[in-house]
Amino acid sequence: MHLRSLAATPAPGLVHVLVEIPAGSTNKYEYNEDAGVMVLDRVLHSSVRYPFDYGFVPNTLAEDGAPLDAMVIMDEPTFAGCLLTARPIGILDMVDSGAYDGKLLCVPTADPRMNGVTSIRQIAPNQLEDVAEFFRTYKNMEGRPTTISGWLDAGEVPALLEQCIAREKQARSRADRG
């Protein structure tokens, strides 16, 4: 599974998301670009489980040096390696170990029940707090200083996405020049 030819944004207002970790999992899988497969990175502390399907937007590069993280609200978990198209509805505004590490919150376009969901204001506040608490707890257990400033609505997504796409193109250009 090689992702270089896959557009980060298949259409305006949508992103591709490669799921690394299904909701409910304590296994942290990561995509290994060189091998083109998912690998088990580590197992999280047993008291925390991923609240939503979690992965990244291919062909982006966030400030932390990794692809832009994304979570997808699903009724049923998918699987590590599942590629889906999603609509970002907000950002978990977060700094991890000193680097900005905003995470998109998305809904899948393949689920017709999510057609009208376009904003984090449509998600229950306690559900959003559960997600924030998951990251606080999981990062704390790993000894990583994390600051969560809250949630940003869908209007903030395009700027972050454009920055991450541009950063990845610059990094690829530098790598191609040798």
C-alpha positions as a Markdown table, in Angstrom:
| # | Residue | x | y | z |
|---|---|---|---|---|
| 1 | Met | 0.0 | 0.0 | 0.0 |
| 2 | His | 1.8 | 3.1 | -1.3 |
| 3 | Leu | 0.2 | 6.4 | -0.8 |
| 4 | Arg | 2.3 | 8.9 | -2.8 |
| 5 | Ser | -0.3 | 9.2 | -5.6 |
| 6 | Leu | -3.2 | 9.7 | -3.3 |
| 7 | Ala | -4.5 | 13.3 | -2.9 |
| 8 | Ala | -4.9 | 14.6 | 0.6 |
| 9 | Thr | -8.1 | 16.2 | -0.5 |
| 10 | Pro | -10.2 | 14.3 | -3.0 |
| 11 | Ala | -12.7 | 17.1 | -3.3 |
| 12 | Pro | -13.2 | 20.5 | -1.6 |
| 13 | Gly | -14.1 | 20.1 | 2.1 |
| 14 | Leu | -13.1 | 16.4 | 2.1 |
| 15 | Val | -9.9 | 14.5 | 3.1 |
| 16 | His | -8.7 | 11.0 | 2.7 |
| 17 | Val | -7.9 | 9.3 | 6.0 |
| 18 | Leu | -5.9 | 6.2 | 6.4 |
| 19 | Val | -7.0 | 4.5 | 9.6 |
| 20 | Glu | -4.2 | 3.2 | 11.7 |
| 21 | Ile | -6.1 | 2.5 | 14.9 |
| 22 | Pro | -9.7 | 1.4 | 15.1 |
| 23 | Ala | -11.9 | 2.8 | 17.9 |
| 24 | Gly | -11.7 | 0.9 | 21.1 |
| 25 | Ser | -8.2 | -0.4 | 20.5 |
| 26 | Thr | -5.3 | -0.3 | 22.9 |
| 27 | Asn | -2.9 | -1.3 | 20.1 |
| 28 | Lys | -1.2 | 1.6 | 18.5 |
| 29 | Tyr | -0.5 | 0.7 | 14.9 |
| 30 | Glu | 1.5 | 3.0 | 12.6 |
| 31 | Tyr | 1.9 | 3.0 | 8.8 |
| 32 | Asn | 5.4 | 2.1 | 7.7 |
| 33 | Glu | 5.9 | 4.0 | 4.5 |
| 34 | Asp | 9.1 | 2.1 | 3.5 |
| 35 | Ala | 7.4 | -1.3 | 3.8 |
| 36 | Gly | 3.9 | -0.1 | 2.8 |
| 37 | Val | 2.2 | -1.9 | 5.7 |
| 38 | Met | 0.8 | -1.3 | 9.1 |
| 39 | Val | 3.1 | -2.2 | 12.1 |
| 40 | Leu | 2.3 | -2.5 | 15.8 |
| 41 | Asp | 4.2 | 0.4 | 17.4 |
| 42 | Arg | 3.2 | -0.3 | 21.0 |
| 43 | Val | 0.3 | -1.2 | 23.3 |
| 44 | Leu | -1.2 | 1.6 | 25.4 |
| 45 | His | -1.9 | 1.5 | 29.1 |
| 46 | Ser | -4.9 | -0.7 | 29.6 |
| 47 | Ser | -7.1 | 2.1 | 31.1 |
| 48 | Val | -7.1 | 4.1 | 27.8 |
| 49 | Arg | -8.7 | 3.1 | 24.4 |
| 50 | Tyr | -8.9 | 5.1 | 21.2 |
| 51 | Pro | -12.3 | 6.9 | 21.3 |
| 52 | Phe | -12.7 | 7.0 | 17.5 |
| 53 | Asp | -11.0 | 5.5 | 14.4 |
| 54 | Tyr | -7.6 | 7.3 | 14.3 |
| 55 | Gly | -5.2 | 7.8 | 11.5 |
| 56 | Phe | -3.8 | 10.4 | 9.2 |
| 57 | Val | -4.3 | 12.4 | 6.1 |
| 58 | Pro | -1.9 | 11.0 | 3.5 |
| 59 | Asn | 0.6 | 13.4 | 1.8 |
| 60 | Thr | 0.5 | 16.0 | 4.5 |
| 61 | Leu | 3.2 | 16.9 | 7.0 |
| 62 | Ala | 2.2 | 18.5 | 10.4 |
| 63 | Glu | 4.4 | 20.7 | 12.5 |
| 64 | Asp | 5.4 | 17.7 | 14.6 |
| 65 | Gly | 7.1 | 16.0 | 11.6 |
| 66 | Ala | 4.4 | 13.4 | 11.0 |
| 67 | Pro | 1.3 | 13.4 | 8.7 |
| 68 | Leu | -1.7 | 15.4 | 9.9 |
| 69 | Asp | -3.6 | 13.3 | 12.4 |
| 70 | Ala | -7.3 | 12.6 | 12.0 |
| 71 | Met | -10.1 | 11.0 | 14.0 |
| 72 | Val | -13.2 | 9.7 | 12.3 |
| 73 | Ile | -16.5 | 9.3 | 14.2 |
| 74 | Met | -17.8 | 5.8 | 13.3 |
| 75 | Asp | -20.7 | 3.7 | 14.7 |
| 76 | Glu | -18.5 | 0.6 | 14.2 |
| 77 | Pro | -14.7 | 0.5 | 14.1 |
| 78 | Thr | -13.1 | -0.1 | 10.7 |
| 79 | Phe | -9.6 | -1.7 | 10.6 |
| 80 | Ala | -5.9 | -0.7 | 10.5 |
| 81 | Gly | -5.2 | 0.1 | 6.8 |
| 82 | Cys | -8.8 | 1.2 | 5.9 |
| 83 | Leu | -8.8 | 4.2 | 3.6 |
| 84 | Leu | -11.9 | 6.4 | 3.7 |
| 85 | Thr | -13.1 | 9.7 | 2.6 |
| 86 | Ala | -14.2 | 12.1 | 5.4 |
| 87 | Arg | -15.5 | 15.6 | 6.1 |
| 88 | Pro | -13.4 | 17.4 | 8.7 |
| 89 | Ile | -15.8 | 19.1 | 11.2 |
| 90 | Gly | -13.2 | 20.5 | 13.7 |
| 91 | Ile | -9.7 | 20.4 | 15.2 |
| 92 | Leu | -8.5 | 19.3 | 18.6 |
| 93 | Asp | -6.2 | 22.2 | 19.3 |
| 94 | Met | -3.2 | 20.5 | 21.0 |
| 95 | Val | 0.5 | 20.9 | 21.6 |
| 96 | Asp | 2.5 | 17.7 | 22.2 |
| 97 | Ser | 6.1 | 17.8 | 23.5 |
| 98 | Gly | 6.4 | 21.4 | 22.4 |
| 99 | Ala | 5.2 | 21.0 | 18.8 |
| 100 | Tyr | 1.7 | 21.9 | 17.5 |
| 101 | Asp | -0.2 | 18.6 | 17.0 |
| 102 | Gly | -3.7 | 19.6 | 16.0 |
| 103 | Lys | -6.0 | 16.6 | 15.2 |
| 104 | Leu | -8.8 | 16.7 | 12.7 |
| 105 | Leu | -12.2 | 15.4 | 13.8 |
| 106 | Cys | -14.1 | 14.0 | 10.9 |
| 107 | Val | -17.2 | 12.2 | 9.8 |
| 108 | Pro | -17.2 | 9.6 | 7.1 |
| 109 | Thr | -18.9 | 10.5 | 3.8 |
| 110 | Ala | -19.9 | 6.8 | 3.3 |
| 111 | Asp | -22.3 | 7.0 | 6.3 |
| 112 | Pro | -25.5 | 8.7 | 5.1 |
| 113 | Arg | -26.5 | 9.4 | 8.8 |
| 114 | Met | -23.5 | 11.8 | 8.9 |
| 115 | Asn | -24.5 | 13.8 | 5.8 |
| 116 | Gly | -25.8 | 16.8 | 7.9 |
| 117 | Val | -22.9 | 16.9 | 10.3 |
| 118 | Thr | -20.7 | 19.8 | 9.4 |
| 119 | Ser | -19.6 | 21.3 | 12.8 |
| 120 | Ile | -18.2 | 20.2 | 16.1 |
| 121 | Arg | -21.2 | 22.1 | 17.6 |
| 122 | Gln | -23.3 | 19.1 | 16.5 |
| 123 | Ile | -21.3 | 16.7 | 18.6 |
| 124 | Ala | -22.2 | 16.3 | 22.3 |
| 125 | Pro | -19.8 | 18.4 | 24.5 |
| 126 | Asn | -19.2 | 15.4 | 26.8 |
| 127 | Gln | -18.1 | 13.3 | 23.8 |
| 128 | Leu | -15.6 | 16.0 | 22.8 |
| 129 | Glu | -14.3 | 16.2 | 26.4 |
| 130 | Asp | -13.9 | 12.4 | 26.4 |
| 131 | Val | -11.6 | 12.7 | 23.3 |
| 132 | Ala | -9.6 | 15.5 | 24.9 |
| 133 | Glu | -9.3 | 13.5 | 28.1 |
| 134 | Phe | -8.1 | 10.4 | 26.2 |
| 135 | Phe | -5.2 | 12.4 | 24.8 |
| 136 | Arg | -4.4 | 14.0 | 28.1 |
| 137 | Thr | -4.3 | 10.7 | 29.9 |
| 138 | Tyr | -2.5 | 8.7 | 27.2 |
| 139 | Lys | 0.2 | 11.3 | 26.7 |
| 140 | Asn | 0.6 | 11.8 | 30.5 |
| 141 | Met | 1.1 | 8.0 | 31.0 |
| 142 | Glu | 3.9 | 8.2 | 28.4 |
| 143 | Gly | 5.5 | 11.2 | 30.2 |
| 144 | Arg | 4.9 | 13.6 | 27.3 |
| 145 | Pro | 3.9 | 17.1 | 28.2 |
| 146 | Thr | 0.7 | 18.0 | 26.4 |
| 147 | Thr | -1.5 | 21.1 | 26.3 |
| 148 | Ile | -5.0 | 20.9 | 25.0 |
| 149 | Ser | -6.5 | 24.4 | 24.3 |
| 150 | Gly | -9.9 | 23.1 | 23.3 |
| 151 | Trp | -11.7 | 22.6 | 20.0 |
| 152 | Leu | -11.7 | 24.7 | 16.8 |
| 153 | Asp | -14.7 | 24.5 | 14.5 |
| 154 | Ala | -14.7 | 23.5 | 10.8 |
| 155 | Gly | -13.8 | 27.0 | 9.6 |
| 156 | Glu | -10.3 | 26.5 | 11.0 |
| 157 | Val | -9.6 | 23.3 | 9.0 |
| 158 | Pro | -8.7 | 24.6 | 5.6 |
| 159 | Ala | -5.8 | 26.7 | 6.8 |
| 160 | Leu | -4.3 | 23.9 | 8.8 |
| 161 | Leu | -4.8 | 21.4 | 5.9 |
| 162 | Glu | -3.2 | 23.8 | 3.4 |
| 163 | Gln | -0.2 | 24.3 | 5.7 |
| 164 | Cys | 0.3 | 20.6 | 6.1 |
| 165 | Ile | 0.0 | 19.9 | 2.3 |
| 166 | Ala | 2.5 | 22.7 | 1.5 |
| 167 | Arg | 4.9 | 21.5 | 4.2 |
| 168 | Glu | 4.8 | 17.9 | 2.8 |
| 169 | Lys | 5.4 | 19.2 | -0.8 |
| 170 | Gln | 8.4 | 21.2 | 0.4 |
| 171 | Ala | 9.8 | 18.2 | 2.3 |
| 172 | Arg | 9.4 | 15.9 | -0.7 |
| 173 | Ser | 11.0 | 18.5 | -3.0 |
| 174 | Arg | 14.0 | 18.8 | -0.7 |
| 175 | Ala | 14.3 | 15.0 | -0.6 |
| 176 | Asp | 14.0 | 14.6 | -4.4 |
| 177 | Arg | 16.9 | 17.1 | -4.8 |
| 178 | Gly | 19.0 | 14.9 | -2.6 |
